[in-house]
Amino acid sequence: YPYAMGKLRLKQNTMKFNLVLGRKQTERILCGNSGKTDLRLSVMNLPKYMEFRTEPEVIKPGQEADIVISVDASKLVGKPWTSCYSIQFHAPLILDGVTGRPSDRTLSIEINLIDK
């Protein structure tokens, strides 16, 4: 696991979504708990067009899990980009449940939205 957020270790700290307007996509990041106590992750200020969870919900010490993030482009209706053919934007997610400065516990979410 090359990335660390407190006792959480991650295979990657960036997710990329290529979405058609109106559709939903789900991606996963494999992670592990290198600490001695359970980890229960959540996200501060999760956008309404995203869902976040871990599988399992509680990550036991020494256990692996998946961080699961879904982006639902149908919930972007009415935003300025819905009239564009293609747009890219960035949605940083700050994890709660691990220690560190917000910049040290941020997942970078890159979204490429295509109107097809």
PyMOL commands that set and color helices and strands:
alter all, ss='L'
color gray80, all
select helices_A, chain A and resi 73-76+80-83+102-105
alter helices_A, ss='H'
color red, helices_A
select strands_A, chain A and resi 3-5+8-10+14-20+24-33+39-40+42-44+50-55+58-59+64-72+86-96+106-114
alter strands_A, ss='S'
color yellow, strands_A
deselect
rebuild
show_as cartoon
